[in-house]
Structures are given as C-alpha cells and as structure tokens.
Amino acid sequence: MPSAGASSRGRQGWHRALRHRSFVLGAVLTMLMLGMAAISLVWTPWSPYEVDLAAKLQPPSTAHWLGTDAFGRDILSLLMVGARNSILVGVIAVGIGMGVGTALGLLAAARKGWVEEAIMRLADFTFAFPALLLAIMLTAVFGAGIVNSIIAIGIFYIPTFARVTRASANAVWAREYILAARACGKGPWRITLEHVLPNILSVLIVQATIQFALAILAEAALSYLGLGTQPPEPSWGRMLSEAQTLMFQAPLLAVWPGVAIALAVLGLNLLGDGLRDLLDPRLARKR
C-alpha cells in the first residue's frame, strides 16, 4: 500500500495541477479533440464519405449542425474523422522522432568524443531538410499520401529530440549520484537506463506534447498542398484547401477547419507549458 506521505504528495500535485490555468485549459481542449476522434470511431452524424450534391453548401441547421461542403458532405462528420487522422499522424510521427532521437541523444551523452560529434553533425544535416521539403522529395519518389507525411515529419523530429535529450542527459551525467553509480562499478549503459533516462523523462514528455501540436499543424499544411492525407479520407488541411475557392459563397467552410486546427494546436501548447511548469521542480518552487 502507498505510504501516507506519497498519498499526500499525490493530492498536492493534483491540487497544484488544477490551479494551473494553462494546464487545465490545455487539458480540456486536448480532451475535446481526443474525445471527438474517439467518438468518430463508432459514430458520426453522417457518413463523411457519402456525396450528396443535392445537399451541397447548406448552412448550419438541425440536420447538419455545421452545414455541408461543396459535395454535400456533413462538415461536423468531416471534422470528427479529420481529427482522428491528425492524431494518427501526430502520434506516429512524434513516436518516430522521440524513439530514434532519444536513443541518439542518450548515445551522444554517454559516449562523448567522436560519437557525440558525429550524431550532432548528423542532426545539423537533417535540420537542413524541413518537413515540407522532405515531404515534397518523398512525394516525387513514392507519391503523395499519409504514410509519406508521417515519415517526413518523423524524420524532421529526430534531431529535435536528439538535441533535447543530449542536453538534458549531459546535465544529469554531471550530478553526484552518477559519480556514485560509477564508483559502484556500473557501466555507462546501465547508468543511462537506471539513472539518466528516468531523470529526463519529464523533459521528453513536455517536448513530445509540443511537437505533437506542431505535427498536427504540419499535417494540415501538407494536406493543404495535396501532399498529405489523400481523398476520400477527410483532413482539416484539405478542407481548408477546398474552401478557398468558395470564400465568398460559403465562408464558414474555411472557418470550421481553421478553428479546429487553432484549438488543437493551442490546447496542446498550453498543455505542454503546463506540464513543463508542473514537472520542473525549479519552476514549481518559483510559483
């Protein structure tokens, strides 16, 4: 059973989190996005793939709460399934960047010398190819699609996580308890797994949250350009692209996906800022 002290610290942590306005607002917006995506797995008001030209460009009504697009598809249904696709791209892309980048950053911090230099120069080289440019290159070779978008965004995130991991790990390697672990005969890999990685997890979680927001924005941008999610799968970015020719005829077509992207990115950024404040003891003491 947990001790009374641990239980008290847990309650204090929850109280502190609930008093943190950025964390609470970010968590609410993020849960709304996740909830909308989860509900779309089992239910949507209308089929997001069914075309009904007789019902095209209808304003919001009791039948279609947010109206319909140029093909007669229900906007709310498109937004719900588009949220699911955005989350899918974000989770996998951040997973690729975090998995590979964290491993490289830990390796650079543990080995030093030419290994660290090679990894950092490789990270600099990767930064020369932004996600959009990398997506265009992949599209030219393999064709447009959601898989290539995920790969492009994931590769772009690898050096980001590698740099953050290396910097955080180097700070941990300079601590006294690492010297004690070395004195006990522990090797660099055991120290990395038992001491370094657990002490930088909070930094990685915050970084993953912020990069998740950027991944959603990058996926929307790629889909807007026709390089991301392909028809008939809904995408917030492609909804914006399709709405740009109807701005004067049906301006709400651009408003709904734009608001969805803005709220999703805002929520994840606020959540990341809140987690940073709550997980960093130094910032917590200042508050």
FENLIN-V901281 format. One record per run of one state. SS is the DSSP state (h for helix, s for strand, l for the rest). FROM is the first residue (numbers start at 1). LEN is the number of residues. If there is no record, write none. Layout:
BEGIN
SS/FROM/LEN ; SS/FROM/LEN
END
This chain:
BEGIN
l/1/3 ; h/4/16 ; l/20/1 ; h/21/20 ; l/41/12 ; h/53/3 ; l/56/12 ; s/68/1 ; l/69/5 ; s/74/1 ; h/75/37 ; l/112/1 ; h/113/15 ; l/128/3 ; h/131/12 ; l/143/3 ; h/146/28 ; l/174/2 ; h/176/8 ; l/184/4 ; h/188/37 ; l/225/11 ; h/236/11 ; l/247/5 ; h/252/28 ; l/280/1 ; h/281/6 ; l/287/1
END
